Amino acid sequence: MSTSQQRTNLQLRSLVKKSGELELSLVDTPLPTPGPDEVLVRIEGAPINPSDLGLLFGAADMRGAQASVDGHGRPVITARVPEGAALRAMAARLDQSMPVGNEGAGTVVEAGSSPAAQALVGKKVAALGGAMYSQWRVVPLAQCLPLPEGATAAQGASSFVNPLTALGMVETMRREGHKALVHTAAASNLGQMLNRICQKDGVPLVNIVRKPEQAELLKGMGAQYVCDSSSPGFLQELTDALAATGATIAFDATGGGPLAGQILGCMEAAINRNAKEYSRYGSTTHKQVYIYGGLDMRPTEFNRNFGMTWGMGGWLLFPFLQKAGPATVQALKDRVAAELTTTFASHYSKEISLAEMLDLEVIGVYNQRATGTKYLVNPGK
């Protein structure tokens, strides 16, 4: 972008008003000049991840969403946030227009004065840092990942959230002394990526899915242990897989309902198959479930049939990266770049524009968060 051009940027914004109305719109925002260690990226691809949907829609009931246009003829979506706990939970963001989009990729068209920044001009990079549902984005070098020669923006758009989450799960498993892991919603883009990592690294992985066709998809990818939670024999099948792998740590994308507790219960049952003596406190092997998503919005329910040596908590990518430290994070990023089109390949069912993101029919598809409905946003489309 020439510095003589008007420096404005079309960007998607999410606003939750104190009145309880969600408003999604496209607005012109000022575009700053890159600092010494920053680059200006023309965004050519940004994925819609579940974490993006949480900020985009908040707690609004999208079933009653309404479409209109603003004074520029641009689409606007409005929806109601239920009064009470849902609205109170978003108190910190009320009446604040917020940019959306955790990650994306595109071409560096302008750079700051540092040699490292200047070296990226004309190069394709992946970028992390929010506000990626924008035509342009100024990004610090530390939040950029130069893409391999010949890689497209679509191939690099999902270089951070899913790859680093999957690698972070395996790293957490190792750091906490476990030897195998469990993953739910395992047929997702992230789940498929985790399968490829575990197969490559020789890590036993138990996959939990919700439909028979998802189980077949993973088995076709070489997954050895796949358990379908809709199967009448699910708990027995899960216990068998846990006994075979020795998995004592799980990462749960569903969050609500009984699944997290069922995993802990089956872990305890698998461990007790080889118990030499009875203990009313259960096994002494620590069993851990980390909830990292909210695909199931019901309360988390569990029956404490798994002894006293267990843990259930939250896991998020960015706190993990802060704890892991710069050297570990750089090693993970280097691996993503090296295996971008193999281990960390992402697949999209459709490419849409910023305006199409605010189409009610399109929202109805990508807001399902279902396998095979991952969309890529191209702000220049």
C-alpha positions as CSV (number, residue, x, y, z in Angstrom):
1,M,0.0,0.0,0.0
2,S,1.4,3.4,-1.0
3,T,1.8,5.8,1.9
4,S,0.1,8.4,-0.3
5,Q,-3.2,6.4,-0.3
6,Q,-5.9,7.2,2.2
7,R,-5.0,4.9,5.2
8,T,-8.4,3.4,6.0
9,N,-9.2,-0.2,6.5
10,L,-12.5,-2.1,6.2
11,Q,-12.9,-4.2,9.3
12,L,-15.6,-6.4,10.9
13,R,-16.7,-5.3,14.3
14,S,-18.8,-6.9,17.1
15,L,-20.6,-4.6,19.5
16,V,-22.7,-5.7,22.5
17,K,-24.8,-2.8,23.8
18,K,-25.9,-2.3,27.4
19,S,-29.4,-2.6,26.0
20,G,-28.7,-6.3,25.3
21,E,-28.4,-6.0,21.5
22,L,-25.5,-7.5,19.5
23,E,-24.6,-5.6,16.4
24,L,-22.2,-6.9,13.7
25,S,-21.0,-4.4,11.1
26,L,-18.3,-3.5,8.7
27,V,-16.6,-0.2,9.5
28,D,-13.8,2.0,8.1
29,T,-11.0,2.2,10.7
30,P,-7.7,4.2,10.6
31,L,-4.7,2.3,9.4
32,P,-1.5,3.1,11.3
33,T,2.0,3.3,9.8
34,P,4.1,0.3,10.8
35,G,6.7,0.9,13.6
36,P,10.3,-0.2,13.2
37,D,9.6,-3.9,14.0
38,E,6.2,-4.1,12.4
39,V,4.8,-5.0,9.0
40,L,1.6,-4.1,7.1
41,V,-0.1,-7.3,5.8
42,R,-2.8,-7.4,3.2
43,I,-5.0,-10.1,4.7
44,E,-5.8,-12.7,2.1
45,G,-7.2,-15.5,4.3
46,A,-8.5,-15.7,7.9
47,P,-10.2,-18.9,9.3
48,I,-13.3,-18.9,11.4
49,N,-12.3,-20.8,14.5
50,P,-14.6,-21.6,17.4
51,S,-12.7,-19.1,19.5
52,D,-13.6,-16.4,17.0
53,L,-17.2,-17.3,17.2
54,G,-17.2,-16.7,20.9
55,L,-16.1,-13.1,20.5
56,L,-18.1,-12.5,17.3
57,F,-21.5,-13.6,18.7
58,G,-21.0,-13.4,22.4
59,A,-24.0,-14.9,24.2
60,A,-26.5,-13.6,21.6
61,D,-29.3,-15.9,20.5
62,M,-28.5,-16.0,16.7
63,R,-31.7,-17.9,16.0
64,G,-33.6,-14.6,16.0
65,A,-30.9,-12.5,14.3
66,Q,-32.0,-9.8,11.9
67,A,-30.3,-8.4,8.7
68,S,-30.3,-4.8,7.5
69,V,-27.9,-2.4,5.8
70,D,-26.1,0.8,7.0
71,G,-25.8,4.1,5.3
72,H,-23.1,2.8,3.0
73,G,-25.1,-0.2,1.9
74,R,-23.1,-2.6,4.0
75,P,-24.7,-5.5,5.8
76,V,-25.5,-5.2,9.5
77,I,-26.6,-8.1,11.7
78,T,-28.4,-7.6,15.0
79,A,-29.5,-10.1,17.6
80,R,-30.6,-10.2,21.2
81,V,-28.5,-11.3,24.2
82,P,-30.8,-12.9,26.8
83,E,-31.1,-10.8,30.0
84,G,-29.6,-12.1,33.2
85,A,-26.5,-14.2,33.5
86,A,-25.7,-14.1,29.8
87,L,-25.6,-10.3,29.6
88,R,-23.8,-10.0,33.0
89,A,-21.1,-12.3,31.8
90,M,-20.2,-9.8,29.1
91,A,-20.1,-6.8,31.3
92,A,-16.5,-6.0,30.5
93,R,-17.2,-5.6,26.8
94,L,-20.5,-3.8,26.8
95,D,-20.7,-0.7,24.5
96,Q,-17.2,-1.5,23.1
97,S,-16.9,-2.1,19.4
98,M,-14.5,-5.0,19.1
99,P,-12.5,-6.3,16.1
100,V,-12.6,-10.1,15.5
101,G,-10.4,-12.8,14.0
102,N,-7.5,-14.4,15.9
103,E,-5.3,-15.3,13.0
104,G,-4.8,-14.9,9.2
105,A,-2.2,-14.8,6.4
106,G,-1.4,-12.5,3.5
107,T,1.3,-10.5,1.8
108,V,3.6,-7.9,3.5
109,V,3.1,-4.7,1.5
110,E,4.9,-2.3,3.8
111,A,7.4,-2.6,6.6
112,G,9.0,-0.6,9.4
113,S,12.6,0.5,9.3
114,S,14.3,-2.5,10.9
115,P,16.2,-4.8,8.6
116,A,14.1,-7.8,9.8
117,A,10.9,-6.0,8.9
118,Q,12.2,-4.8,5.5
119,A,13.3,-8.4,4.7
120,L,9.6,-9.5,4.7
121,V,8.3,-7.0,2.1
122,G,6.6,-8.9,-0.7
123,K,6.7,-12.1,1.3
124,K,3.7,-14.2,2.5
125,V,3.3,-14.5,6.2
126,A,0.9,-15.9,8.8
127,A,0.0,-13.5,11.5
128,L,-1.5,-13.7,15.0
129,G,-2.9,-10.9,17.1
130,G,-6.6,-10.3,16.6
131,A,-8.6,-8.1,14.2
132,M,-7.8,-10.4,11.2
133,Y,-11.2,-10.0,9.7
134,S,-9.8,-6.8,8.1
135,Q,-8.5,-5.9,4.7
136,W,-5.2,-4.8,6.2
137,R,-3.4,-5.4,9.5
138,V,-0.3,-4.0,11.1
139,V,1.5,-6.8,13.0
140,P,4.6,-7.0,15.2
141,L,7.3,-9.2,13.8
142,A,7.1,-11.4,16.9
143,Q,3.5,-12.3,15.8
144,C,4.5,-13.2,12.2
145,L,5.5,-16.5,10.7
146,P,7.1,-16.3,7.3
147,L,5.5,-19.0,5.1
148,P,7.6,-21.5,3.1
149,E,8.4,-20.5,-0.5
150,G,5.3,-21.2,-2.7
151,A,2.9,-21.5,0.1
152,T,-0.4,-19.7,-0.3
153,A,-2.3,-17.5,2.1
154,A,-5.0,-20.1,2.4
155,Q,-2.4,-22.7,3.4
156,G,-0.9,-20.4,6.0
157,A,-4.1,-18.8,7.4
158,S,-4.5,-21.4,10.2
159,S,-0.8,-21.6,11.1
160,F,-1.2,-20.5,14.8
161,V,-4.4,-21.4,16.7
162,N,-5.0,-25.1,15.6
163,P,-1.3,-26.1,15.1
164,L,0.0,-24.5,18.3
165,T,-3.0,-25.9,20.2
166,A,-2.4,-29.4,19.0
167,L,1.3,-29.2,19.7
168,G,0.6,-27.6,23.0
169,M,-1.6,-30.5,24.1
170,V,1.2,-33.0,23.3
171,E,3.8,-30.7,25.1
172,T,1.5,-30.4,28.1
173,M,1.1,-34.2,28.2
174,R,4.9,-34.6,28.3
175,R,5.5,-31.9,30.8
176,E,3.0,-33.4,33.2
177,G,4.3,-36.9,33.0
178,H,1.6,-38.6,31.0
179,K,2.4,-41.0,28.1
180,A,-0.8,-40.9,26.0
181,L,-3.8,-38.6,25.6
182,V,-7.5,-38.4,24.9
183,H,-9.1,-35.8,22.6
184,T,-12.8,-35.0,22.1
185,A,-14.5,-33.6,19.0
186,A,-11.7,-35.4,17.4
187,A,-12.9,-35.2,13.7
188,S,-12.4,-31.5,13.6
189,N,-9.6,-29.8,11.7
190,L,-7.7,-29.6,15.0
191,G,-8.5,-33.2,15.8
192,Q,-7.2,-34.4,12.4
193,M,-4.1,-32.3,12.9
194,L,-3.5,-33.8,16.4
195,N,-3.8,-37.3,14.9
196,R,-1.1,-36.6,12.3
197,I,1.2,-35.2,15.1
198,C,0.6,-38.2,17.3
199,Q,1.2,-40.7,14.5
200,K,4.4,-38.9,13.5
201,D,5.6,-38.7,17.1
202,G,4.5,-42.1,18.2
203,V,2.1,-40.8,20.9
204,P,-0.9,-43.1,21.6
205,L,-4.1,-41.1,21.1
206,V,-7.7,-41.9,22.0
207,N,-10.2,-40.1,19.7
208,I,-13.8,-39.4,20.9
209,V,-16.3,-38.4,18.2
210,R,-20.1,-38.0,18.1
211,K,-21.1,-39.7,14.9
212,P,-20.2,-43.0,13.1
213,E,-19.2,-41.1,9.9
214,Q,-16.7,-39.1,12.0
215,A,-15.3,-42.4,13.4
216,E,-14.8,-43.7,9.8
217,L,-13.1,-40.5,8.7
218,L,-10.5,-40.8,11.4
219,K,-10.0,-44.5,10.9
220,G,-9.4,-43.8,7.2
221,M,-6.6,-41.4,8.4
222,G,-4.9,-44.2,10.3
223,A,-6.3,-43.5,13.8
224,Q,-6.1,-46.7,15.9
225,Y,-8.4,-45.8,18.8
226,V,-11.7,-44.1,17.9
227,C,-14.7,-44.1,20.2
228,D,-18.1,-42.9,19.1
229,S,-20.1,-41.4,22.1
230,S,-23.4,-42.1,20.3
231,S,-22.6,-45.9,20.4
232,P,-24.5,-48.0,23.0
233,G,-21.1,-49.5,24.1
234,F,-19.3,-46.2,24.2
235,L,-18.1,-46.4,27.9
236,Q,-16.8,-49.9,27.5
237,E,-15.1,-49.1,24.2
238,L,-13.5,-46.0,25.8
239,T,-12.3,-48.0,28.9
240,D,-10.8,-50.6,26.6
241,A,-8.9,-47.9,24.6
242,L,-7.7,-46.2,27.8
243,A,-6.5,-49.6,29.1
244,A,-4.6,-50.2,25.8
245,T,-3.0,-46.8,25.7
246,G,-2.5,-45.9,29.3
247,A,-3.9,-42.4,28.6
248,T,-4.4,-40.4,31.8
249,I,-4.8,-36.9,30.3
250,A,-7.7,-35.6,28.2
251,F,-8.5,-32.4,26.3
252,D,-12.2,-31.8,26.0
253,A,-13.6,-29.4,23.4
254,T,-17.2,-30.0,24.4
255,G,-17.1,-28.6,28.0
256,G,-20.7,-29.2,28.9
257,G,-22.7,-32.4,29.7
258,P,-21.3,-35.6,31.3
259,L,-18.4,-36.4,28.9
260,A,-15.5,-35.0,31.0
261,G,-16.7,-37.0,34.0
262,Q,-17.2,-40.1,31.9
263,I,-13.6,-39.8,30.7
264,L,-12.3,-39.6,34.2
265,G,-14.5,-42.6,35.3
266,C,-13.3,-44.7,32.4
267,M,-9.7,-43.8,33.2
268,E,-10.2,-45.0,36.7
269,A,-11.8,-48.2,35.5
270,A,-9.0,-48.9,33.1
271,I,-6.3,-48.3,35.8
272,N,-8.1,-50.6,38.2
273,R,-8.1,-53.5,35.8
274,N,-4.6,-54.2,37.1
275,A,-5.0,-53.1,40.7
276,K,-3.5,-55.5,43.2
277,E,-5.6,-54.3,46.2
278,Y,-8.7,-52.4,46.9
279,S,-8.6,-48.7,48.1
280,R,-11.7,-46.8,49.0
281,Y,-9.9,-43.7,47.8
282,G,-9.4,-45.1,44.3
283,S,-6.1,-45.4,42.4
284,T,-3.1,-43.3,43.1
285,T,-2.6,-42.5,39.4
286,H,-3.4,-38.9,38.6
287,K,-6.1,-38.5,36.0
288,Q,-6.5,-35.1,34.3
289,V,-9.2,-33.6,32.0
290,Y,-8.6,-30.1,30.5
291,I,-11.6,-28.3,29.1
292,Y,-10.5,-26.1,26.3
293,G,-13.8,-25.4,24.4
294,G,-17.5,-25.0,24.8
295,L,-19.3,-26.9,22.0
296,D,-21.8,-28.2,24.5
297,M,-23.2,-25.2,26.4
298,R,-24.8,-27.2,29.2
299,P,-23.3,-27.2,32.7
300,T,-20.4,-29.7,33.2
301,E,-21.8,-32.7,35.0
302,F,-19.9,-35.6,36.6
303,N,-20.4,-38.4,39.0
304,R,-17.4,-38.9,41.3
305,N,-16.7,-42.5,40.5
306,F,-13.0,-41.9,39.8
307,G,-11.4,-41.9,43.2
308,M,-9.5,-38.9,44.8
309,T,-6.5,-38.5,42.5
310,W,-7.8,-36.4,39.6
311,G,-8.1,-32.9,38.2
312,M,-10.5,-31.0,36.0
313,G,-9.6,-27.5,34.8
314,G,-9.3,-25.2,31.9
315,W,-6.6,-25.0,29.2
316,L,-6.1,-22.2,26.8
317,L,-3.5,-21.7,24.1
318,F,-2.1,-18.3,25.0
319,P,-1.6,-18.9,28.8
320,F,0.2,-22.2,27.7
321,L,2.5,-20.3,25.3
322,Q,3.4,-17.7,28.0
323,K,4.2,-20.5,30.4
324,A,6.2,-22.5,27.8
325,G,8.6,-19.7,27.2
326,P,10.1,-18.1,24.0
327,A,12.5,-21.0,23.1
328,T,9.7,-23.6,23.2
329,V,7.3,-21.4,21.3
330,Q,9.9,-20.7,18.6
331,A,10.6,-24.4,18.2
332,L,6.8,-25.1,17.9
333,K,6.5,-22.3,15.3
334,D,9.5,-23.7,13.3
335,R,7.9,-27.1,13.2
336,V,4.6,-25.6,11.9
337,A,6.4,-23.8,9.1
338,A,8.4,-26.9,8.2
339,E,5.3,-29.2,8.0
340,L,2.7,-26.6,6.9
341,T,1.3,-28.5,4.0
342,T,1.5,-32.0,5.6
343,T,1.1,-32.4,9.3
344,F,-0.5,-29.0,9.8
345,A,-2.6,-28.7,6.6
346,S,-6.1,-27.2,7.1
347,H,-9.1,-27.8,4.9
348,Y,-12.0,-25.4,4.3
349,S,-15.4,-26.1,2.8
350,K,-15.9,-22.5,1.5
351,E,-14.1,-19.2,1.0
352,I,-16.3,-16.2,1.8
353,S,-15.9,-12.4,1.9
354,L,-16.3,-10.0,4.8
355,A,-19.8,-9.1,3.6
356,E,-20.7,-12.8,3.3
357,M,-19.7,-13.2,6.9
358,L,-22.8,-11.1,7.7
359,D,-25.2,-13.1,5.6
360,L,-27.7,-14.9,7.8
361,E,-27.7,-18.1,5.7
362,V,-23.9,-18.2,5.8
363,I,-23.9,-17.6,9.5
364,G,-26.3,-20.4,9.9
365,V,-23.7,-22.8,8.4
366,Y,-20.4,-21.7,10.0
367,N,-22.0,-21.1,13.4
368,Q,-22.9,-24.8,13.6
369,R,-19.2,-25.5,14.5
370,A,-19.7,-28.9,12.7
371,T,-17.1,-31.1,11.0
372,G,-16.8,-30.1,7.4
373,T,-18.2,-26.5,7.8
374,K,-14.9,-24.6,8.4
375,Y,-14.9,-21.4,6.4
376,L,-12.0,-19.2,5.3
377,V,-12.6,-15.5,5.1
378,N,-10.9,-13.6,2.3
379,P,-11.2,-9.8,3.1
380,G,-10.2,-8.9,-0.5
381,K,-12.9,-11.0,-2.1
